[in-house]
Amino acid sequence: MCLSIPYKIQSIFQNKAIVIAPSVDEKNKTITTDLLPDLKIGDYVLVQNNMAIRLIPGKEALEIYKLINNS
C-alpha cells in the first residue's frame, strides 16, 4: 500500500510546480501537474510518483500532517 502525502504548491510554471510538505518534509520538490491543470499557488495536492494526482482542501491536508506527526 502506498501513502500519498499532501504537498502545498509554492510556484507553478507550465505543467510543473514546486511543492513542499510543511512539517513532514521541508525540502522543495518539483512535480508535474498534467492531471490537474487549474492548480493555484497555496493549493494542497496529493502526490505520487512526482505527479499531482488530487486537489484536497487545506483542512484535510493539515489533518493528515497531524496524523503523520503523531505516529
Phi and psi restraints in degrees (range 20) as a CNS / XPLOR table:
assign (resid 1 and name C) (resid 2 and name N)
       (resid 2 and name CA) (resid 2 and name C) 1.0 -102.9 20.0 2
assign (resid 2 and name N) (resid 2 and name CA)
       (resid 2 and name C) (resid 3 and name N) 1.0 146.0 20.0 2
assign (resid 2 and name C) (resid 3 and name N)
       (resid 3 and name CA) (resid 3 and name C) 1.0 -111.9 20.0 2
assign (resid 3 and name N) (resid 3 and name CA)
       (resid 3 and name C) (resid 4 and name N) 1.0 125.4 20.0 2
assign (resid 3 and name C) (resid 4 and name N)
       (resid 4 and name CA) (resid 4 and name C) 1.0 -88.7 20.0 2
assign (resid 4 and name N) (resid 4 and name CA)
       (resid 4 and name C) (resid 5 and name N) 1.0 132.1 20.0 2
assign (resid 4 and name C) (resid 5 and name N)
       (resid 5 and name CA) (resid 5 and name C) 1.0 -102.4 20.0 2
assign (resid 5 and name N) (resid 5 and name CA)
       (resid 5 and name C) (resid 6 and name N) 1.0 136.1 20.0 2
assign (resid 5 and name C) (resid 6 and name N)
       (resid 6 and name CA) (resid 6 and name C) 1.0 -73.2 20.0 2
assign (resid 6 and name N) (resid 6 and name CA)
       (resid 6 and name C) (resid 7 and name N) 1.0 137.6 20.0 2
assign (resid 6 and name C) (resid 7 and name N)
       (resid 7 and name CA) (resid 7 and name C) 1.0 -122.5 20.0 2
assign (resid 7 and name N) (resid 7 and name CA)
       (resid 7 and name C) (resid 8 and name N) 1.0 148.0 20.0 2
assign (resid 7 and name C) (resid 8 and name N)
       (resid 8 and name CA) (resid 8 and name C) 1.0 -100.2 20.0 2
assign (resid 8 and name N) (resid 8 and name CA)
       (resid 8 and name C) (resid 9 and name N) 1.0 131.1 20.0 2
assign (resid 8 and name C) (resid 9 and name N)
       (resid 9 and name CA) (resid 9 and name C) 1.0 -70.7 20.0 2
assign (resid 9 and name N) (resid 9 and name CA)
       (resid 9 and name C) (resid 10 and name N) 1.0 123.4 20.0 2
assign (resid 9 and name C) (resid 10 and name N)
       (resid 10 and name CA) (resid 10 and name C) 1.0 -98.9 20.0 2
assign (resid 10 and name N) (resid 10 and name CA)
       (resid 10 and name C) (resid 11 and name N) 1.0 -39.8 20.0 2
assign (resid 10 and name C) (resid 11 and name N)
       (resid 11 and name CA) (resid 11 and name C) 1.0 -156.1 20.0 2
assign (resid 11 and name N) (resid 11 and name CA)
       (resid 11 and name C) (resid 12 and name N) 1.0 157.4 20.0 2
assign (resid 11 and name C) (resid 12 and name N)
       (resid 12 and name CA) (resid 12 and name C) 1.0 -132.6 20.0 2
assign (resid 12 and name N) (resid 12 and name CA)
       (resid 12 and name C) (resid 13 and name N) 1.0 137.3 20.0 2
assign (resid 12 and name C) (resid 13 and name N)
       (resid 13 and name CA) (resid 13 and name C) 1.0 -146.8 20.0 2
assign (resid 13 and name N) (resid 13 and name CA)
       (resid 13 and name C) (resid 14 and name N) 1.0 118.8 20.0 2
assign (resid 13 and name C) (resid 14 and name N)
       (resid 14 and name CA) (resid 14 and name C) 1.0 52.5 20.0 2
assign (resid 14 and name N) (resid 14 and name CA)
       (resid 14 and name C) (resid 15 and name N) 1.0 -119.9 20.0 2
assign (resid 14 and name C) (resid 15 and name N)
       (resid 15 and name CA) (resid 15 and name C) 1.0 -103.1 20.0 2
assign (resid 15 and name N) (resid 15 and name CA)
       (resid 15 and name C) (resid 16 and name N) 1.0 25.7 20.0 2
assign (resid 15 and name C) (resid 16 and name N)
       (resid 16 and name CA) (resid 16 and name C) 1.0 -129.8 20.0 2
assign (resid 16 and name N) (resid 16 and name CA)
       (resid 16 and name C) (resid 17 and name N) 1.0 158.0 20.0 2
assign (resid 16 and name C) (resid 17 and name N)
       (resid 17 and name CA) (resid 17 and name C) 1.0 -143.5 20.0 2
assign (resid 17 and name N) (resid 17 and name CA)
       (resid 17 and name C) (resid 18 and name N) 1.0 148.9 20.0 2
assign (resid 17 and name C) (resid 18 and name N)
       (resid 18 and name CA) (resid 18 and name C) 1.0 -95.7 20.0 2
assign (resid 18 and name N) (resid 18 and name CA)
       (resid 18 and name C) (resid 19 and name N) 1.0 127.7 20.0 2
assign (resid 18 and name C) (resid 19 and name N)
       (resid 19 and name CA) (resid 19 and name C) 1.0 -130.3 20.0 2
assign (resid 19 and name N) (resid 19 and name CA)
       (resid 19 and name C) (resid 20 and name N) 1.0 164.7 20.0 2
assign (resid 19 and name C) (resid 20 and name N)
       (resid 20 and name CA) (resid 20 and name C) 1.0 -145.6 20.0 2
assign (resid 20 and name N) (resid 20 and name CA)
       (resid 20 and name C) (resid 21 and name N) 1.0 147.9 20.0 2
assign (resid 20 and name C) (resid 21 and name N)
       (resid 21 and name CA) (resid 21 and name C) 1.0 -107.0 20.0 2
assign (resid 21 and name N) (resid 21 and name CA)
       (resid 21 and name C) (resid 22 and name N) 1.0 90.0 20.0 2
assign (resid 21 and name C) (resid 22 and name N)
       (resid 22 and name CA) (resid 22 and name C) 1.0 -55.1 20.0 2
assign (resid 22 and name N) (resid 22 and name CA)
       (resid 22 and name C) (resid 23 and name N) 1.0 136.5 20.0 2
assign (resid 22 and name C) (resid 23 and name N)
       (resid 23 and name CA) (resid 23 and name C) 1.0 67.8 20.0 2
assign (resid 23 and name N) (resid 23 and name CA)
       (resid 23 and name C) (resid 24 and name N) 1.0 -1.8 20.0 2
assign (resid 23 and name C) (resid 24 and name N)
       (resid 24 and name CA) (resid 24 and name C) 1.0 -112.0 20.0 2
assign (resid 24 and name N) (resid 24 and name CA)
       (resid 24 and name C) (resid 25 and name N) 1.0 -54.8 20.0 2
assign (resid 24 and name C) (resid 25 and name N)
       (resid 25 and name CA) (resid 25 and name C) 1.0 -141.6 20.0 2
assign (resid 25 and name N) (resid 25 and name CA)
       (resid 25 and name C) (resid 26 and name N) 1.0 106.9 20.0 2
assign (resid 25 and name C) (resid 26 and name N)
       (resid 26 and name CA) (resid 26 and name C) 1.0 -80.1 20.0 2
assign (resid 26 and name N) (resid 26 and name CA)
       (resid 26 and name C) (resid 27 and name N) 1.0 6.7 20.0 2
assign (resid 26 and name C) (resid 27 and name N)
       (resid 27 and name CA) (resid 27 and name C) 1.0 -89.4 20.0 2
assign (resid 27 and name N) (resid 27 and name CA)
       (resid 27 and name C) (resid 28 and name N) 1.0 140.8 20.0 2
assign (resid 27 and name C) (resid 28 and name N)
       (resid 28 and name CA) (resid 28 and name C) 1.0 -70.5 20.0 2
assign (resid 28 and name N) (resid 28 and name CA)
       (resid 28 and name C) (resid 29 and name N) 1.0 150.1 20.0 2
assign (resid 28 and name C) (resid 29 and name N)
       (resid 29 and name CA) (resid 29 and name C) 1.0 -140.6 20.0 2
assign (resid 29 and name N) (resid 29 and name CA)
       (resid 29 and name C) (resid 30 and name N) 1.0 143.8 20.0 2
assign (resid 29 and name C) (resid 30 and name N)
       (resid 30 and name CA) (resid 30 and name C) 1.0 -100.4 20.0 2
assign (resid 30 and name N) (resid 30 and name CA)
       (resid 30 and name C) (resid 31 and name N) 1.0 130.3 20.0 2
assign (resid 30 and name C) (resid 31 and name N)
       (resid 31 and name CA) (resid 31 and name C) 1.0 -128.2 20.0 2
assign (resid 31 and name N) (resid 31 and name CA)
       (resid 31 and name C) (resid 32 and name N) 1.0 164.6 20.0 2
assign (resid 31 and name C) (resid 32 and name N)
       (resid 32 and name CA) (resid 32 and name C) 1.0 -95.8 20.0 2
assign (resid 32 and name N) (resid 32 and name CA)
       (resid 32 and name C) (resid 33 and name N) 1.0 150.2 20.0 2
assign (resid 32 and name C) (resid 33 and name N)
       (resid 33 and name CA) (resid 33 and name C) 1.0 -121.2 20.0 2
assign (resid 33 and name N) (resid 33 and name CA)
       (resid 33 and name C) (resid 34 and name N) 1.0 22.2 20.0 2
assign (resid 33 and name C) (resid 34 and name N)
       (resid 34 and name CA) (resid 34 and name C) 1.0 -56.0 20.0 2
assign (resid 34 and name N) (resid 34 and name CA)
       (resid 34 and name C) (resid 35 and name N) 1.0 -35.6 20.0 2
assign (resid 34 and name C) (resid 35 and name N)
       (resid 35 and name CA) (resid 35 and name C) 1.0 -78.4 20.0 2
assign (resid 35 and name N) (resid 35 and name CA)
       (resid 35 and name C) (resid 36 and name N) 1.0 -18.8 20.0 2
assign (resid 35 and name C) (resid 36 and name N)
       (resid 36 and name CA) (resid 36 and name C) 1.0 -132.2 20.0 2
assign (resid 36 and name N) (resid 36 and name CA)
       (resid 36 and name C) (resid 37 and name N) 1.0 74.7 20.0 2
assign (resid 36 and name C) (resid 37 and name N)
       (resid 37 and name CA) (resid 37 and name C) 1.0 -69.5 20.0 2
assign (resid 37 and name N) (resid 37 and name CA)
       (resid 37 and name C) (resid 38 and name N) 1.0 -15.2 20.0 2
assign (resid 37 and name C) (resid 38 and name N)
       (resid 38 and name CA) (resid 38 and name C) 1.0 -101.5 20.0 2
assign (resid 38 and name N) (resid 38 and name CA)
       (resid 38 and name C) (resid 39 and name N) 1.0 25.3 20.0 2
assign (resid 38 and name C) (resid 39 and name N)
       (resid 39 and name CA) (resid 39 and name C) 1.0 -68.6 20.0 2
assign (resid 39 and name N) (resid 39 and name CA)
       (resid 39 and name C) (resid 40 and name N) 1.0 153.4 20.0 2
assign (resid 39 and name C) (resid 40 and name N)
       (resid 40 and name CA) (resid 40 and name C) 1.0 -126.8 20.0 2
assign (resid 40 and name N) (resid 40 and name CA)
       (resid 40 and name C) (resid 41 and name N) 1.0 156.5 20.0 2
assign (resid 40 and name C) (resid 41 and name N)
       (resid 41 and name CA) (resid 41 and name C) 1.0 -58.5 20.0 2
assign (resid 41 and name N) (resid 41 and name CA)
       (resid 41 and name C) (resid 42 and name N) 1.0 133.3 20.0 2
assign (resid 41 and name C) (resid 42 and name N)
       (resid 42 and name CA) (resid 42 and name C) 1.0 98.6 20.0 2
assign (resid 42 and name N) (resid 42 and name CA)
       (resid 42 and name C) (resid 43 and name N) 1.0 -16.4 20.0 2
assign (resid 42 and name C) (resid 43 and name N)
       (resid 43 and name CA) (resid 43 and name C) 1.0 -66.9 20.0 2
assign (resid 43 and name N) (resid 43 and name CA)
       (resid 43 and name C) (resid 44 and name N) 1.0 153.9 20.0 2
assign (resid 43 and name C) (resid 44 and name N)
       (resid 44 and name CA) (resid 44 and name C) 1.0 -108.1 20.0 2
assign (resid 44 and name N) (resid 44 and name CA)
       (resid 44 and name C) (resid 45 and name N) 1.0 136.4 20.0 2
assign (resid 44 and name C) (resid 45 and name N)
       (resid 45 and name CA) (resid 45 and name C) 1.0 -133.4 20.0 2
assign (resid 45 and name N) (resid 45 and name CA)
       (resid 45 and name C) (resid 46 and name N) 1.0 150.8 20.0 2
assign (resid 45 and name C) (resid 46 and name N)
       (resid 46 and name CA) (resid 46 and name C) 1.0 -86.4 20.0 2
assign (resid 46 and name N) (resid 46 and name CA)
       (resid 46 and name C) (resid 47 and name N) 1.0 138.2 20.0 2
assign (resid 46 and name C) (resid 47 and name N)
       (resid 47 and name CA) (resid 47 and name C) 1.0 -124.5 20.0 2
assign (resid 47 and name N) (resid 47 and name CA)
       (resid 47 and name C) (resid 48 and name N) 1.0 134.0 20.0 2
assign (resid 47 and name C) (resid 48 and name N)
       (resid 48 and name CA) (resid 48 and name C) 1.0 -139.8 20.0 2
assign (resid 48 and name N) (resid 48 and name CA)
       (resid 48 and name C) (resid 49 and name N) 1.0 137.9 20.0 2
assign (resid 48 and name C) (resid 49 and name N)
       (resid 49 and name CA) (resid 49 and name C) 1.0 53.0 20.0 2
assign (resid 49 and name N) (resid 49 and name CA)
       (resid 49 and name C) (resid 50 and name N) 1.0 40.9 20.0 2
assign (resid 49 and name C) (resid 50 and name N)
       (resid 50 and name CA) (resid 50 and name C) 1.0 60.2 20.0 2
assign (resid 50 and name N) (resid 50 and name CA)
       (resid 50 and name C) (resid 51 and name N) 1.0 29.1 20.0 2
assign (resid 50 and name C) (resid 51 and name N)
       (resid 51 and name CA) (resid 51 and name C) 1.0 -131.6 20.0 2
assign (resid 51 and name N) (resid 51 and name CA)
       (resid 51 and name C) (resid 52 and name N) 1.0 132.6 20.0 2
assign (resid 51 and name C) (resid 52 and name N)
       (resid 52 and name CA) (resid 52 and name C) 1.0 -69.4 20.0 2
assign (resid 52 and name N) (resid 52 and name CA)
       (resid 52 and name C) (resid 53 and name N) 1.0 123.8 20.0 2
assign (resid 52 and name C) (resid 53 and name N)
       (resid 53 and name CA) (resid 53 and name C) 1.0 -112.1 20.0 2
assign (resid 53 and name N) (resid 53 and name CA)
       (resid 53 and name C) (resid 54 and name N) 1.0 -19.5 20.0 2
assign (resid 53 and name C) (resid 54 and name N)
       (resid 54 and name CA) (resid 54 and name C) 1.0 -160.4 20.0 2
assign (resid 54 and name N) (resid 54 and name CA)
       (resid 54 and name C) (resid 55 and name N) 1.0 135.6 20.0 2
assign (resid 54 and name C) (resid 55 and name N)
       (resid 55 and name CA) (resid 55 and name C) 1.0 -81.2 20.0 2
assign (resid 55 and name N) (resid 55 and name CA)
       (resid 55 and name C) (resid 56 and name N) 1.0 133.6 20.0 2
assign (resid 55 and name C) (resid 56 and name N)
       (resid 56 and name CA) (resid 56 and name C) 1.0 -129.4 20.0 2
assign (resid 56 and name N) (resid 56 and name CA)
       (resid 56 and name C) (resid 57 and name N) 1.0 154.6 20.0 2
assign (resid 56 and name C) (resid 57 and name N)
       (resid 57 and name CA) (resid 57 and name C) 1.0 -65.1 20.0 2
assign (resid 57 and name N) (resid 57 and name CA)
       (resid 57 and name C) (resid 58 and name N) 1.0 147.3 20.0 2
assign (resid 57 and name C) (resid 58 and name N)
       (resid 58 and name CA) (resid 58 and name C) 1.0 -56.0 20.0 2
assign (resid 58 and name N) (resid 58 and name CA)
       (resid 58 and name C) (resid 59 and name N) 1.0 -39.0 20.0 2
assign (resid 58 and name C) (resid 59 and name N)
       (resid 59 and name CA) (resid 59 and name C) 1.0 -61.1 20.0 2
assign (resid 59 and name N) (resid 59 and name CA)
       (resid 59 and name C) (resid 60 and name N) 1.0 -41.5 20.0 2
assign (resid 59 and name C) (resid 60 and name N)
       (resid 60 and name CA) (resid 60 and name C) 1.0 -65.8 20.0 2
assign (resid 60 and name N) (resid 60 and name CA)
       (resid 60 and name C) (resid 61 and name N) 1.0 -41.3 20.0 2
assign (resid 60 and name C) (resid 61 and name N)
       (resid 61 and name CA) (resid 61 and name C) 1.0 -60.5 20.0 2
assign (resid 61 and name N) (resid 61 and name CA)
       (resid 61 and name C) (resid 62 and name N) 1.0 -44.4 20.0 2
assign (resid 61 and name C) (resid 62 and name N)
       (resid 62 and name CA) (resid 62 and name C) 1.0 -64.8 20.0 2
assign (resid 62 and name N) (resid 62 and name CA)
       (resid 62 and name C) (resid 63 and name N) 1.0 -35.6 20.0 2
assign (resid 62 and name C) (resid 63 and name N)
       (resid 63 and name CA) (resid 63 and name C) 1.0 -65.9 20.0 2
assign (resid 63 and name N) (resid 63 and name CA)
       (resid 63 and name C) (resid 64 and name N) 1.0 -40.1 20.0 2
assign (resid 63 and name C) (resid 64 and name N)
       (resid 64 and name CA) (resid 64 and name C) 1.0 -65.0 20.0 2
assign (resid 64 and name N) (resid 64 and name CA)
       (resid 64 and name C) (resid 65 and name N) 1.0 -44.0 20.0 2
assign (resid 64 and name C) (resid 65 and name N)
       (resid 65 and name CA) (resid 65 and name C) 1.0 -58.2 20.0 2
assign (resid 65 and name N) (resid 65 and name CA)
       (resid 65 and name C) (resid 66 and name N) 1.0 -41.6 20.0 2
assign (resid 65 and name C) (resid 66 and name N)
       (resid 66 and name CA) (resid 66 and name C) 1.0 -62.5 20.0 2
assign (resid 66 and name N) (resid 66 and name CA)
       (resid 66 and name C) (resid 67 and name N) 1.0 -43.8 20.0 2
assign (resid 66 and name C) (resid 67 and name N)
       (resid 67 and name CA) (resid 67 and name C) 1.0 -63.3 20.0 2
assign (resid 67 and name N) (resid 67 and name CA)
       (resid 67 and name C) (resid 68 and name N) 1.0 -43.1 20.0 2
assign (resid 67 and name C) (resid 68 and name N)
       (resid 68 and name CA) (resid 68 and name C) 1.0 -63.0 20.0 2
assign (resid 68 and name N) (resid 68 and name CA)
       (resid 68 and name C) (resid 69 and name N) 1.0 -44.4 20.0 2
assign (resid 68 and name C) (resid 69 and name N)
       (resid 69 and name CA) (resid 69 and name C) 1.0 -71.8 20.0 2
assign (resid 69 and name N) (resid 69 and name CA)
       (resid 69 and name C) (resid 70 and name N) 1.0 -21.4 20.0 2
assign (resid 69 and name C) (resid 70 and name N)
       (resid 70 and name CA) (resid 70 and name C) 1.0 -91.2 20.0 2
assign (resid 70 and name N) (resid 70 and name CA)
       (resid 70 and name C) (resid 71 and name N) 1.0 -4.3 20.0 2
